[in-house]
Amino acid sequence: MSDHTAGGHDVSHGASHGHRTPRAEFYVYFSLIFLVAIPFATLAWVFALIRERHLPVHGPLARAWREAGAITPAIFRP
């Protein structure tokens, strides 16, 4: 029989990347990024309102939430 743990490859740590529960640190980063994104999303929303002359589908908070949702996981990606 062969030893599958030889060479430092442990099957239980990395063979499958299952869904991990977000930790408190993730929520702190998400909140901070969301708060910073709100003014920029508001400016982008106002510019889109002026340029297109009708209300955009998503408001500034939805846009900031989407941006924070895209940026925060990228920080924690290995």
N, C-alpha and C positions, 0 to 999 in steps of 0.2 A: 504494500500500500504506500502511496506517496503522501507526503505532508504538504497540504495546500496552503498552510500558513507560512511556509518558508519564503523568505525574501520580503517579508513585511506586507504582503497583500492579504488583508483580512477581508473576507467575503462579506461580513456583516456591515462594514462601514463603507459603502460606496457602490455596491453592486447595483442597488436600485435607489434612485432618488425619489422617494415618496414625498407626499405632501407634508410639509412641516408646519406646525402651528406657529404663527407669528409670535414673537416675543415682545416684551415691553419696549425693548430698544427699537424695534421696527416701528411701533406706534409713535414713539417719541420723534424719530426721524420723519415719519410720514406727516405728523402734525406740524413740525417745523417747516418742512418743504411746502406743505399746503398753505401755511400762513404767509410764507414768502411769495408763493405763486399767486395769491389773491390779487395784489395790486397790478401785476403784469397781465394777468388774465382779464382784469377789469379794463385796462388800457386796450388790450387786443379786442375785447368785446365792443368798446366804444368806437374804435377805428373800423371794425367790421360793420357796425351800425351806421356810421357815417358813409362808408364806402358803398355798401349795398342798399342803403336806405330802407331797410326793414329789420326787424328783430331777428338776430341769429337764433337758431334752434336751441342751442344750449347757452345758458347764462354764464356769467363769470365764475360762479362757485363750482358749477359742473366742470368747467374747463380747468380750474385750479385743482379740483379733485382728480381729474383724469391725468393731469401732469404729475401730481404727487404720486399717483398710483403707478405711473410709468417709471419715474425716477427712483423711488425708494427701493423697489426690488433689484434694480441695477446696482445699487450700493452694496446689497447683501449677497449678490451673486458671487460664487467662488471663483 
